[in-house]
Amino acid sequence: MKKYKIILPVLALLAVASAALSVYTWRLAGSGGAGAADGDSDAFSLAQSRYSAFLSGSSPVAERFMATDFEDIFYTADRQGNVRYYRYSSAGFAAYDGKVETLRFEAVCSTKTLKPLVYCIEREGKMFGVGVTRETPQEGKPAVFDYAFFKAVNLPARFGSSGLLLLADFDSAAFTRDEKVFTEAFIAPRAGGKAKPLTGDIGRTVDTSGSLRSDWLMLTDFFIESPGSLPLFFSSRYHNLGMAGERTDILTAGGDLPKRTVIGILGLWAYASGEKVRYLKNTSSGFSLFELSSGKDSRLLDFTGNFAQDYLLSGRYLLDTRTFVLTDLVSLKKQNVKGVALAGPSYFSVSPSGKYAVITGGGDREQEAAFCNLASQKAVCVAEPMIFTRENPNFRWVGDTLLHYRPLNDDGSGLSLCVVDMPLS
């Protein structure tokens, strides 16, 4: 197993004009953390952690590195709108040495004009950019948006012929999550400037936050990146507020009244390929995977149980947490994930190669994690406190290497960035 003995240079992101250079070094696997507090012999100490022995390395960090659409590129951001990029390699994180372009956009959200500054990088014709802003308060008028996260990517051909797709998310609790649900979308000029809404607001009502209802349009990275040719998006506009994820439609962009292409899907999951689209839908015995093609629905796979209670989704993969049967919703292949002994799985992710998976669960005290070799049908399972942070562990794959966060100190404070090289043995 590779031991990280290198230095990790990180440019600490501070809310000042200039940031100081901080240096973090990998702690070798098995070194654990600080000892238990004096006089508390029953308290768990990271120095006792069995899981630490499985780590290739770890390092204390001051902030979270969040994923981009490039596997080896990460970014940090703060609520003041500062963004920095980093490149990850076997030597750790280093400040990104490529060109970073700043673009100023203007987007109208719930009648409020937001002007995010988006930091963009481009590699081999693929664009990725993020920016964080807030509404500028106006005298006598309450602010609707205290937080707004923007993401810019290449405009998929199904939405238009030129420009960028500008996406917005207003859920501040999702700030550090890699998987966001975007509730506004625009077609924006490549050089920045005024962005045009992907769909109109005619008939859009106001929700409890004072903004226009956030389930009017919804998009996820997985749906955007699927190889479809139709301008589809999620919407719960024809259902009661708060039904997104339980009662959602797939609409086709265009005109003041977009067409309801699929009605009543389950979850915010769909996969488009050409003019076909797959989705999940409740049935009398559970739920099923359907495909709409040439105006006709076909049932492809059936599942028993309750979707929300018994299953976990990760991209193209669906995991039955009762039986640990893993289904690829694109290839339609199923396999048993053997050797897993977890009481209450709540998260899982499969590596880009499809060879490995991580499944986690547990509460505030005891946590569980299974590191699975899908090819050999073997798994390494660990159960102990503080395997990962309770607030968004940020599990992220770089090839077959898994990165995530766990507490740095025995009291649960601080952040330690952990490296797990698969497979574990």
Secondary structure, DSSP 8 states (H G I E B T S, - for coil): -----SEEEEE---SSSS--EEEEE-EETT-------TT-TTS--GGG-SGGGG-SEEEEESS--EE-SSTTEEEEE-TTS-EEEEEEETTEEEE--S--EEEEEEEEETTEEE--EEEEEEETTEEEEEEEE----BTTB--S-S-EEEEEEE--TTT-SSSEEEEEE--GGGTT-SS--B-EEEEE-TT-EE-EESS--TT--B-TTSSB-TTSSBB-HHHHHS-B-S-EEEE-TTS-TT-TTTSEEEEE--SSS-EEEEEEESSS-EEEEBTEEEEEEEETTEEEEEEEETTEEEEEEEEES-HHHHEEEETTEEEETTTTEEEETTT--EEE-TT---SSEEEEEE-TTSSEEEEEEE-SSEEEEEEEETTTTEEEEEEEETSS-SS----EEETTEEEEEE-SSTTS-SEEEEEEESS--
